[in-house]
Amino acid sequence: MLRVYFGDMPDAIYNTSVYFKNRYKKEWIISPRTIEMIRDVDSSEVLGTGAIDSPVMGIISPTSLSGGVKTLILIDHIPEMIFNASNCGDNCAHWLLEIGKEKDITINLRHIMDFGDGEFEIYIINTESVVHNMDELVRIAGRYV
């Protein structure tokens, strides 16, 4: 399940780009979900463990991916850590929900992320409650961010 803590969280990894640069594993880049996340979020194609074809920057290394997709990769591959998902744009929200369907993940948000118009299940750590849509989420998140 996706678990969210809103507001300042001292245990969260705040600078996900630096953490990614020093901790990512090459094999993560060619995992099926990572390939799809890179294609969706950055509109780029994975060519191999060390090369991604970006329509904007040409051939780049994984460390040159957007902060959002790097954060998603970390969340997916190191689910026991807590990352600042405010480095992600709203285009990452459905990926957080997808990862949360398969494994327990906890993220820190310092803004209200748009998880869309549909129904979902997100556990809000601040209030120890589960929300099922954006209306419920905004009512709680607004108190903390």
Buried (B, 14 or more C-beta within 10 A) or exposed (E): BBBBBBEEBEEBBBEBBEBBBEBBEEEBBEBEBBBEBBBBBBEBEBEEBBEBEBEEEEEBEBEBBBBBBBBBBBBBBBBEBBBBBBBBBEBBBBBBBBBBEEEEBBBBBBEBBEBEEEEBEBBBBBBEEEBEBBEBBEEBBEEBB
